[in-house]
Amino acid sequence: MEERKTLKSGEFLVKEIEPKDIFIPEEFNEEQRMIAESCRDFLENEIYTNLDEVDKPDREMMKNKLKKAAELGLMGISVPEEYGGFGQSFVTQMLVAETIGAGYSFSVAFMAHTGIGTLPILYYGNEEQRQRYVPRLASGELLGAYCLTEPGAGSDANAGKTNARLSEDGRHYILNGQKMWITNAGFADVQTVFAKIDNDRVLSAFIVESNLPGVVINPDEHKMGIKGSSTAQIFYNDVKVPVENMLGARGGGFRIALNILHMGRIKLGANVLGASKKAISDSVQYANERKQFGTLIATFGAIKHKLAEQVVRTFAAESANYRVSKDIDDLIEKYKAEGCDKGQASIDGISHYAVEAAILKVYSSEVLDFVVDEAVQIHGGMGYSAEMAVEKAYRDSRINRIFEGTNEINRLLVVDTAMKRAMKGDFDLFGEAEKSYECIVDVIAGKEEKAEGYYEEKMQTIRNFKKIMMIILHGVSKKYERKLIYEQEVLNNLSDIIMEIYVAESTVLRVAKMEAMKTRDEVAVYRDIVDILVYDAAFKIRKSAYDALNAFAGPSDSGTIGAAVERLTHIHGVDVKEARRRIANKLTEDNQYKF
């Protein structure tokens, strides 16, 4: 079997791969589909039948829901078999994250437990710690929480003031401090807590059992959304944590925190997909029932536009999520083959794709915000009523742009991490930027290769987008040099261009691969998705490029680079009205999201 070609994190900016080299959701195997179906059945039976109850702050109720999920084996998907789990691939973990993502507040509690509540111990614990905690976390006997954020240290995680000092007998660390916004705080049995030992510059991590004397858990916060999720402050007052409960090495906590955040970001990218698909299904079902002026609103062009745009953005986000998920799986297997411990292989494989993790966190969470906003609008006045599921979806969605590092932080990480990867020698980003800048005259003259064929033309357009990115990167690097880090608005322009490139490329590759698996007629509506996505991306990239250009370029460069931007974002006209109508028609015929 021919080996699949994979790219390093961020390398997509300078290289491209063929459709056969990416994984697409249409390739899920039977076992993966069955696991997803089990998740959907659980939501149907345990969540949707009691949705108003799930939306209330009831710690005991949520704890019981989690334990019921554990009885079905859903808590052990990521956990290796030797620790009582099922040892599923990262792609399967992402599929579970997506499917459970349609579960409103339950989704938040579930993902916190199975992700940041369990995986720090699995990935960074020693064998004794793993054996003591991980099987019980996988079975639901214990429930987990992750305690990083503090009142004075939000995005700046290392600024936390929680402190640990070694006891005189050397048997315990005495923990003092405060954590806030802790998911599952109200019922978690085990906490991963970050603190600085003595006057250390960086954090260390500890496994803290919630029943230890001195652990004080506040009442749950009153929140805009995800009301059924327990979120509270936790205080540590001279808590005696056994020395054997230090997680990893002294001072290693900051690295643990960063790497677990990479994992949380990428899984959130999948998690919000499930919420998007659920909101789209709710939207179309309402549109297929609601009449105005004696006509179903699903037949109105304005509603078709909304429904189709929900689909286009969700399908695109999904394409990008599963593309990188398989890359992560392959890298994990490579590390294991080289003799790396399973836990270390997993966290190294996930954290390697930090650029893509930040992209997916930002793009997917903003897609969900768009989708639920349009879902409320499609429902009209009823969408504003607490009787409707979309009202809960709207409120619940908003936290995702704050979770796992704000979207503002992650936008900066997209660019910063890509540049750092390049400086490490992973790929020649700056060399390609220099080359693209030197070829501006040829670009303006239209000397680039002419592509023939539908997908070849789309990929040529995406190559042009990459050239824009390179030209702008070259310009801002020359203008600002080391001070570029302080030009956050310009970095955001670059980040937005990079995100559009990755998502558009992933979607084109997916549909091209689909067409190789199916007939042309079967994928016609997916070509419509590609047409709309790439067409819109061209205009978004053009604006981001001009915003950056106007910030860094003087009169001599502005006209030349501007002409190149115009040339490289030129795209053939697309009848987006009819394309969206065809997408909306499929959605209304299916009466649910089935793309």
C-alpha positions as semicolon CSV with decimal commas, in nm:
position;residue;x (nm);y (nm);z (nm)
1;M;0,000;0,000;0,000
2;E;0,133;0,343;-0,095
3;E;0,238;0,545;0,210
4;R;0,029;0,853;0,281
5;K;0,217;1,179;0,247
6;T;0,181;1,409;0,547
7;L;0,296;1,763;0,612
8;K;0,448;1,910;0,926
9;S;0,253;2,167;1,123
10;G;0,221;2,485;0,917
11;E;0,397;2,331;0,619
12;F;0,077;2,357;0,413
13;L;0,175;2,721;0,359
14;V;0,465;2,623;0,135
15;K;0,369;2,276;0,014
16;E;0,058;2,095;-0,099
17;I;-0,061;1,737;-0,106
18;E;-0,296;1,537;-0,320
19;P;-0,654;1,436;-0,230
20;K;-0,543;1,076;-0,173
21;D;-0,316;1,195;0,108
22;I;-0,588;1,336;0,332
23;F;-0,848;1,163;0,548
24;I;-1,211;1,263;0,498
25;P;-1,520;1,185;0,706
26;E;-1,659;0,974;0,422
27;E;-1,387;0,719;0,514
28;F;-1,503;0,647;0,868
29;N;-1,504;0,269;0,920
30;E;-1,791;0,065;1,056
31;E;-1,659;0,065;1,414
32;Q;-1,624;0,444;1,413
33;R;-1,978;0,485;1,281
34;M;-2,110;0,252;1,551
35;I;-1,931;0,447;1,825
36;A;-2,079;0,772;1,690
37;E;-2,423;0,610;1,680
38;S;-2,385;0,508;2,046
39;C;-2,308;0,870;2,131
40;R;-2,615;0,990;1,938
41;D;-2,834;0,732;2,110
42;F;-2,709;0,850;2,447
43;L;-2,793;1,211;2,364
44;E;-3,139;1,114;2,238
45;N;-3,221;0,908;2,547
46;E;-3,048;1,101;2,824
47;I;-3,009;1,462;2,713
48;Y;-3,274;1,569;2,461
49;T;-3,558;1,411;2,659
50;N;-3,457;1,622;2,962
51;L;-3,313;1,929;2,793
52;D;-3,460;2,182;3,035
53;E;-3,316;1,986;3,328
54;V;-2,974;1,964;3,160
55;D;-2,979;2,342;3,127
56;K;-3,013;2,392;3,504
57;P;-2,721;2,411;3,750
58;D;-2,771;2,072;3,916
59;R;-2,442;1,910;4,014
60;E;-2,593;1,575;4,107
61;M;-2,786;1,551;3,781
62;M;-2,476;1,619;3,570
63;K;-2,268;1,378;3,774
64;N;-2,527;1,105;3,713
65;K;-2,535;1,178;3,338
66;L;-2,158;1,141;3,321
67;K;-2,168;0,812;3,508
68;K;-2,434;0,681;3,269
69;A;-2,210;0,774;2,977
70;A;-1,929;0,585;3,150
71;E;-2,147;0,274;3,178
72;L;-2,167;0,273;2,796
73;G;-1,789;0,298;2,773
74;L;-1,792;0,651;2,633
75;M;-1,549;0,783;2,896
76;G;-1,271;0,546;2,792
77;I;-1,244;0,619;2,420
78;S;-0,906;0,796;2,454
79;V;-0,769;0,568;2,725
80;P;-0,549;0,268;2,631
81;E;-0,681;-0,080;2,700
82;E;-0,425;-0,148;2,974
83;Y;-0,587;0,132;3,177
84;G;-0,944;0,016;3,122
85;G;-1,025;0,208;2,807
86;F;-1,067;0,132;2,438
87;G;-0,750;0,290;2,301
88;Q;-0,919;0,443;1,999
89;S;-0,740;0,648;1,734
90;F;-0,728;1,026;1,744
91;V;-0,968;1,041;1,450
92;T;-1,218;0,838;1,654
93;Q;-1,165;1,062;1,955
94;M;-1,245;1,362;1,736
95;L;-1,558;1,188;1,603
96;V;-1,677;1,129;1,960
97;A;-1,598;1,493;2,046
98;E;-1,802;1,604;1,745
99;T;-2,100;1,380;1,817
100;I;-2,116;1,466;2,188
101;G;-2,080;1,833;2,090
102;A;-2,453;1,836;2,014
103;G;-2,520;1,774;2,384
104;Y;-2,537;2,133;2,516
105;S;-2,414;2,162;2,878
106;F;-2,350;1,790;2,900
107;S;-2,096;1,822;2,621
108;V;-1,888;2,064;2,827
109;A;-1,885;1,839;3,135
110;F;-1,808;1,529;2,925
111;M;-1,524;1,690;2,728
112;A;-1,370;1,840;3,042
113;H;-1,365;1,501;3,214
114;T;-1,247;1,289;2,921
115;G;-0,997;1,550;2,800
116;I;-0,832;1,791;3,039
117;G;-0,963;1,601;3,343
118;T;-0,810;1,265;3,248
119;L;-0,539;1,308;2,987
120;P;-0,282;1,506;3,192
121;I;-0,250;1,205;3,423
122;L;-0,252;0,958;3,135
123;Y;0,007;1,150;2,933
124;Y;0,231;1,285;3,210
125;G;0,174;1,059;3,508
126;N;0,420;0,792;3,613
127;E;0,304;0,431;3,602
128;E;0,191;0,429;3,965
129;Q;-0,017;0,746;3,911
130;R;-0,169;0,607;3,593
131;Q;-0,265;0,280;3,757
132;R;-0,411;0,456;4,059
133;Y;-0,628;0,709;3,873
134;V;-0,674;0,648;3,502
135;P;-0,880;0,323;3,510
136;R;-1,116;0,481;3,764
137;L;-1,147;0,797;3,551
138;A;-1,218;0,585;3,242
139;S;-1,489;0,389;3,425
140;G;-1,653;0,700;3,572
141;E;-1,579;0,589;3,929
142;L;-1,383;0,913;3,957
143;L;-1,461;1,238;3,776
144;G;-1,190;1,486;3,681
145;A;-1,124;1,859;3,659
146;Y;-0,839;2,078;3,539
147;C;-0,739;2,376;3,753
148;L;-0,524;2,632;3,576
149;T;-0,703;2,969;3,553
150;E;-0,674;3,221;3,837
151;P;-0,839;3,561;3,898
152;G;-0,525;3,751;3,795
153;A;-0,401;3,507;3,535
154;G;-0,635;3,437;3,245
155;S;-0,456;3,419;2,911
156;D;-0,120;3,455;3,092
157;A;-0,128;3,113;3,255
158;N;0,219;3,137;3,407
159;A;0,120;3,448;3,605
160;G;-0,073;3,238;3,858
161;K;-0,001;3,290;4,226
162;T;-0,110;2,954;4,370
163;N;0,188;2,831;4,569
164;A;0,325;2,502;4,698
165;R;0,600;2,451;4,958
166;L;0,752;2,130;5,082
167;S;0,653;2,033;5,436
168;E;0,925;2,003;5,701
169;D;0,907;1,623;5,697
170;G;0,937;1,622;5,317
171;R;0,623;1,409;5,271
172;H;0,377;1,672;5,141
173;Y;0,353;1,989;4,939
174;I;0,147;2,249;5,124
175;L;-0,080;2,408;4,864
176;N;-0,232;2,756;4,897
177;G;-0,417;2,959;4,636
178;Q;-0,730;3,007;4,431
179;K;-0,856;2,882;4,095
180;M;-1,156;3,006;3,899
181;W;-1,376;2,904;3,603
182;I;-1,311;2,539;3,683
183;T;-1,538;2,307;3,485
184;N;-1,676;2,010;3,683
185;A;-1,552;2,174;4,005
186;G;-1,871;2,093;4,193
187;F;-1,843;1,716;4,164
188;A;-1,491;1,630;4,048
189;D;-1,306;1,379;4,262
190;V;-0,964;1,442;4,111
191;Q;-0,810;1,774;4,007
192;T;-0,497;1,855;3,809
193;V;-0,378;2,171;3,986
194;F;-0,103;2,406;3,870
195;A;0,109;2,595;4,123
196;K;0,458;2,739;4,166
197;I;0,685;2,572;4,418
198;D;0,847;2,828;4,646
199;N;0,979;3,107;4,423
200;D;0,997;2,908;4,100
201;R;0,951;3,107;3,780
202;V;0,733;2,842;3,618
203;L;0,448;2,617;3,722
204;S;0,449;2,264;3,852
205;A;0,148;2,031;3,839
206;F;-0,015;1,821;4,111
207;I;-0,286;1,557;4,133
208;V;-0,517;1,677;4,410
209;E;-0,806;1,473;4,548
210;S;-1,103;1,697;4,616
211;N;-1,176;1,545;4,958
212;L;-0,843;1,654;5,105
213;P;-0,876;1,890;5,404
214;G;-0,843;2,253;5,298
215;V;-0,997;2,213;4,952
216;V;-1,296;2,452;4,947
217;I;-1,531;2,455;4,648
218;N;-1,754;2,759;4,600
219;P;-2,113;2,746;4,472
220;D;-2,148;2,733;4,094
221;E;-2,119;3,053;3,894
222;H;-2,428;3,205;3,730
223;K;-2,346;3,195;3,361
224;M;-2,489;3,316;3,031
225;G;-2,494;2,965;2,886
226;I;-2,386;2,607;2,956
227;K;-2,583;2,649;3,277
228;G;-2,595;2,276;3,350
229;S;-2,216;2,260;3,358
230;S;-2,068;2,302;3,706
231;T;-1,828;2,598;3,699
232;A;-1,689;2,722;4,030
233;Q;-1,396;2,872;4,215
234;I;-1,178;2,642;4,422
235;F;-0,968;2,754;4,720
236;Y;-0,669;2,569;4,862
237;N;-0,597;2,643;5,226
238;D;-0,285;2,461;5,348
239;V;-0,381;2,151;5,151
240;K;-0,135;1,867;5,216
241;V;-0,068;1,703;4,879
242;P;0,147;1,388;4,899
243;V;0,484;1,442;4,725
244;E;0,415;1,138;4,508
245;N;0,124;1,332;4,357
246;M;0,347;1,575;4,170
247;L;0,267;1,530;3,800
248;G;0,584;1,522;3,594
249;A;0,896;1,706;3,706
250;R;0,926;2,020;3,915
251;G;0,876;2,319;3,688
252;G;0,724;2,100;3,419
253;G;0,370;2,221;3,477
254;F;0,382;2,506;3,228
255;R;0,478;2,267;2,949
256;I;0,199;2,029;3,059
257;A;-0,050;2,317;3,058
258;L;0,050;2,433;2,710
259;N;0,040;2,087;2,557
260;I;-0,294;1,999;2,716
261;L;-0,430;2,328;2,581
262;H;-0,322;2,224;2,229
263;M;-0,522;1,906;2,277
264;G;-0,819;2,097;2,418
265;R;-0,818;2,342;2,128
266;I;-0,817;2,083;1,858
267;K;-1,088;1,875;2,026
268;L;-1,299;2,187;2,074
269;G;-1,275;2,233;1,697
270;A;-1,452;1,899;1,656
271;N;-1,684;1,949;1,952
272;V;-1,846;2,261;1,808
273;L;-1,909;2,079;1,477
274;G;-2,168;1,864;1,651
275;A;-2,337;2,171;1,792
276;S;-2,336;2,334;1,446
277;K;-2,495;2,033;1,279
278;K;-2,761;2,011;1,550
279;A;-2,847;2,382;1,509
280;I;-2,866;2,342;1,130
281;S;-3,101;2,045;1,166
282;D;-3,318;2,244;1,408
283;S;-3,316;2,534;1,161
284;V;-3,427;2,336;0,858
285;Q;-3,690;2,140;1,049
286;Y;-3,845;2,464;1,169
287;A;-3,822;2,617;0,819
288;N;-3,995;2,310;0,677
289;E;-4,287;2,356;0,917
290;R;-4,327;2,731;0,957
291;K;-4,551;2,914;0,710
292;Q;-4,564;3,284;0,635
293;F;-4,797;3,437;0,376
294;G;-4,932;3,086;0,325
295;T;-4,592;2,950;0,219
296;L;-4,327;2,744;0,397
297;I;-4,040;2,973;0,485
298;A;-3,795;2,707;0,361
299;T;-3,896;2,810;0,008
300;F;-3,794;3,174;0,056
301;G;-3,468;3,280;-0,106
302;A;-3,350;3,471;0,201
303;I;-3,398;3,161;0,419
304;K;-3,230;2,938;0,159
305;H;-2,930;3,171;0,173
306;K;-2,907;3,135;0,551
307;L;-2,947;2,758;0,547
308;A;-2,690;2,711;0,272
309;E;-2,434;2,937;0,436
310;Q;-2,470;2,742;0,761
311;V;-2,392;2,425;0,564
312;V;-2,099;2,567;0,367
313;R;-1,913;2,690;0,674
314;T;-1,981;2,378;0,880
315;F;-1,878;2,142;0,598
316;A;-1,557;2,342;0,552
317;A;-1,473;2,334;0,923
318;E;-1,537;1,960;0,930
319;S;-1,304;1,905;0,633
320;A;-1,019;2,083;0,809
321;N;-1,077;1,910;1,143
322;Y;-1,051;1,557;1,011
323;R;-0,765;1,637;0,775
324;V;-0,536;1,724;1,065
325;S;-0,678;1,449;1,289
326;K;-0,534;1,179;1,063
327;D;-0,203;1,367;1,042
328;I;-0,190;1,351;1,422
329;D;-0,270;0,979;1,422
330;D;0,010;0,912;1,175
331;L;0,261;1,113;1,377
332;I;0,162;0,936;1,699
333;E;0,217;0,598;1,532
334;K;0,554;0,717;1,399
335;Y;0,666;0,819;1,748
336;K;0,549;0,488;1,894
337;A;0,737;0,295;1,624
338;E;1,050;0,486;1,726
339;G;1,009;0,352;2,080
340;C;0,829;0,645;2,240
341;D;0,596;0,579;2,535
342;K;0,228;0,582;2,427
343;G;0,139;0,878;2,643
344;Q;0,437;1,081;2,532
345;A;0,378;0,984;2,168
346;S;0,019;1,105;2,193
347;I;0,090;1,439;2,350
348;D;0,388;1,503;2,122
349;G;0,181;1,413;1,816
350;I;-0,102;1,645;1,919
351;S;0,117;1,934;2,030
352;H;0,321;1,921;1,709
353;Y;0,016;2,043;1,513
354;A;-0,018;2,358;1,722
355;V;-0,072;2,581;1,416
356;E;-0,366;2,374;1,296
357;A;-0,505;2,340;1,651
358;A;-0,525;2,718;1,684
359;I;-0,679;2,749;1,336
360;L;-0,949;2,493;1,410
361;K;-1,031;2,638;1,751
362;V;-1,084;2,987;1,608
363;Y;-1,247;2,898;1,277
364;S;-1,483;2,631;1,410
365;S;-1,598;2,829;1,714
366;E;-1,673;3,130;1,494
367;V;-1,860;2,906;1,251
368;L;-2,077;2,784;1,539
369;D;-2,147;3,140;1,652
370;F;-2,259;3,224;1,298
371;V;-2,471;2,909;1,269
372;V;-2,658;2,954;1,598
373;D;-2,715;3,323;1,531
374;E;-2,874;3,238;1,197
375;A;-3,067;2,953;1,361
376;V;-3,231;3,200;1,600
377;Q;-3,304;3,433;1,308
378;I;-3,464;3,155;1,103
379;H;-3,685;3,076;1,402
380;G;-3,784;3,443;1,428
381;G;-3,954;3,535;1,753
382;M;-3,971;3,171;1,857
383;G;-3,592;3,155;1,843
384;Y;-3,583;3,404;2,130
385;S;-3,806;3,183;2,342
386;A;-3,651;2,958;2,605
387;E;-3,886;2,685;2,478
388;M;-3,669;2,634;2,172
389;A;-3,342;2,442;2,160
390;V;-3,178;2,710;1,945
391;E;-3,213;2,961;2,228
392;K;-2,996;2,733;2,445
393;A;-2,758;2,671;2,155
394;Y;-2,716;3,047;2,106
395;R;-2,626;3,106;2,471
396;D;-2,407;2,798;2,497
397;S;-2,208;2,883;2,186
398;R;-2,060;3,207;2,313
399;I;-1,816;3,049;2,558
400;N;-1,630;2,862;2,285
401;R;-1,451;3,176;2,168
402;I;-1,313;3,211;2,524
403;F;-1,251;2,846;2,619
404;E;-0,904;2,694;2,563
405;G;-0,742;3,032;2,512
406;T;-0,939;3,322;2,367
407;N;-0,971;3,350;1,991
408;E;-0,760;3,664;2,012
409;I;-0,473;3,469;2,169
410;N;-0,516;3,182;1,924
411;R;-0,515;3,413;1,622
412;L;-0,175;3,539;1,733
413;L;-0,059;3,182;1,794
414;V;-0,143;3,083;1,436
415;V;0,115;3,324;1,296
416;D;0,366;3,311;1,581
417;T;0,380;2,931;1,589
418;A;0,408;2,902;1,210
419;M;0,703;3,143;1,209
420;K;0,872;2,963;1,499
421;R;0,831;2,628;1,321
422;A;0,993;2,781;1,015
423;M;1,281;2,925;1,216
424;K;1,340;2,578;1,363
425;G;1,385;2,452;1,008
426;D;1,059;2,257;0,971
427;F;0,993;2,435;0,640
428;D;1,130;2,731;0,445
429;L;0,861;2,991;0,510
430;F;1,083;3,298;0,485
431;G;1,265;3,169;0,177
432;E;0,932;3,118;0,002
433;A;0,822;3,464;0,113
434;E;1,136;3,617;-0,038
435;K;1,086;3,420;-0,360
436;S;0,721;3,528;-0,389
437;Y;0,814;3,893;-0,337
438;E;1,083;3,873;-0,603
439;C;0,829;3,735;-0,851
440;I;0,575;4,016;-0,805
441;V;0,641;4,160;-1,151
442;D;0,568;3,822;-1,310
443;V;0,252;3,790;-1,101
444;I;0,124;4,128;-1,214
445;A;0,202;4,037;-1,573
446;G;-0,008;3,722;-1,534
447;K;0,277;3,481;-1,604
448;E;0,165;3,214;-1,356
449;E;0,076;2,872;-1,491
450;K;-0,274;2,823;-1,626
451;A;-0,457;2,533;-1,464
452;E;-0,685;2,303;-1,657
453;G;-0,968;2,112;-1,495
454;Y;-1,205;2,198;-1,213
455;Y;-0,997;2,090;-0,913
456;E;-0,669;2,199;-1,071
457;E;-0,814;2,546;-1,111
458;K;-0,928;2,555;-0,748
459;M;-0,586;2,444;-0,627
460;Q;-0,423;2,708;-0,846
461;T;-0,642;2,968;-0,678
462;I;-0,530;2,842;-0,337
463;R;-0,167;2,857;-0,449
464;N;-0,233;3,220;-0,538
465;F;-0,372;3,276;-0,188
466;K;-0,049;3,132;-0,046
467;K;0,155;3,371;-0,261
468;I;-0,042;3,661;-0,113
469;M;0,038;3,535;0,234
470;M;0,408;3,514;0,146
471;I;0,421;3,860;-0,008
472;I;0,247;4,020;0,291
473;L;0,466;3,824;0,535
474;H;0,776;3,946;0,355
475;G;0,653;4,304;0,372
476;V;0,562;4,307;0,740
477;S;0,882;4,124;0,836
478;K;1,094;4,385;0,659
479;K;0,892;4,675;0,799
480;Y;0,861;4,571;1,163
481;E;1,141;4,315;1,210
482;R;1,155;4,218;1,580
483;K;0,876;4,463;1,663
484;L;0,625;4,264;1,460
485;I;0,508;4,096;1,780
486;Y;0,362;4,432;1,889
487;E;0,160;4,476;1,570
488;Q;-0,130;4,254;1,669
489;E;-0,372;4,399;1,416
490;V;-0,135;4,309;1,132
491;L;-0,071;3,964;1,280
492;N;-0,447;3,914;1,286
493;N;-0,461;3,998;0,914
494;L;-0,200;3,731;0,846
495;S;-0,380;3,483;1,071
496;D;-0,710;3,534;0,891
497;I;-0,541;3,473;0,556
498;I;-0,375;3,155;0,686
499;M;-0,704;3,022;0,824
500;E;-0,888;3,082;0,497
501;I;-0,610;2,903;0,308
502;Y;-0,608;2,594;0,529
503;V;-0,984;2,554;0,541
504;A;-1,036;2,617;0,170
505;E;-0,757;2,379;0,072
506;S;-0,892;2,109;0,306
507;T;-1,240;2,143;0,154
508;V;-1,121;2,129;-0,206
509;L;-0,910;1,821;-0,132
510;R;-1,202;1,654;0,044
511;V;-1,448;1,705;-0,238
512;A;-1,190;1,598;-0,497
513;K;-1,139;1,276;-0,302
514;M;-1,515;1,230;-0,271
515;E;-1,550;1,259;-0,648
516;A;-1,292;0,983;-0,691
517;M;-1,510;0,763;-0,466
518;K;-1,853;0,854;-0,611
519;T;-2,013;0,974;-0,932
520;R;-1,996;1,330;-1,060
521;D;-2,371;1,372;-1,003
522;E;-2,341;1,259;-0,640
523;V;-2,088;1,529;-0,562
524;A;-2,242;1,811;-0,767
525;V;-2,380;1,987;-0,459
526;Y;-2,041;1,955;-0,291
527;R;-1,884;2,135;-0,586
528;D;-2,133;2,411;-0,507
529;I;-1,991;2,423;-0,153
530;V;-1,638;2,449;-0,292
531;D;-1,738;2,720;-0,539
532;I;-1,896;2,936;-0,270
533;L;-1,618;2,879;-0,016
534;V;-1,329;2,962;-0,249
535;Y;-1,516;3,257;-0,401
536;D;-1,584;3,407;-0,059
537;A;-1,230;3,327;0,062
538;A;-1,086;3,532;-0,224
539;F;-1,269;3,844;-0,109
540;K;-1,188;3,788;0,258
541;I;-0,819;3,734;0,182
542;R;-0,814;4,040;-0,042
543;K;-0,945;4,260;0,241
544;S;-0,707;4,114;0,502
545;A;-0,415;4,162;0,262
546;Y;-0,509;4,524;0,194
547;D;-0,554;4,596;0,564
548;A;-0,203;4,471;0,631
549;L;-0,062;4,636;0,319
550;N;-0,197;4,977;0,413
551;A;-0,032;4,942;0,753
552;F;0,321;4,858;0,638
553;A;0,374;4,972;0,279
554;G;0,494;5,309;0,164
555;P;0,379;5,471;-0,162
556;S;0,644;5,293;-0,369
557;D;0,546;4,942;-0,254
558;S;0,176;4,997;-0,206
559;G;0,083;5,014;-0,573
560;T;0,300;4,719;-0,675
561;I;0,190;4,486;-0,396
562;G;-0,168;4,603;-0,434
563;A;-0,161;4,509;-0,802
564;A;-0,029;4,165;-0,709
565;V;-0,305;4,121;-0,451
566;E;-0,565;4,214;-0,712
567;R;-0,420;3,967;-0,959
568;L;-0,387;3,681;-0,710
569;T;-0,739;3,719;-0,568
570;H;-0,900;3,742;-0,912
571;I;-1,150;3,459;-0,939
572;H;-1,399;3,355;-1,200
573;G;-1,754;3,462;-1,130
574;V;-1,979;3,217;-0,945
575;D;-2,358;3,223;-0,942
576;V;-2,365;3,194;-0,565
577;K;-2,740;3,248;-0,555
578;E;-2,817;2,932;-0,749
579;A;-2,537;2,738;-0,581
580;R;-2,677;2,821;-0,239
581;R;-3,028;2,731;-0,351
582;R;-2,911;2,385;-0,458
583;I;-2,740;2,332;-0,122
584;A;-3,048;2,454;0,065
585;N;-3,274;2,231;-0,145
586;K;-3,075;1,922;-0,047
587;L;-3,090;2,029;0,318
588;T;-3,466;2,085;0,310
589;E;-3,525;1,754;0,131
590;D;-3,318;1,565;0,390
591;N;-3,479;1,772;0,671
592;Q;-3,154;1,747;0,866
593;Y;-2,781;1,800;0,817
594;K;-2,666;1,502;0,608
595;F;-2,372;1,645;0,416
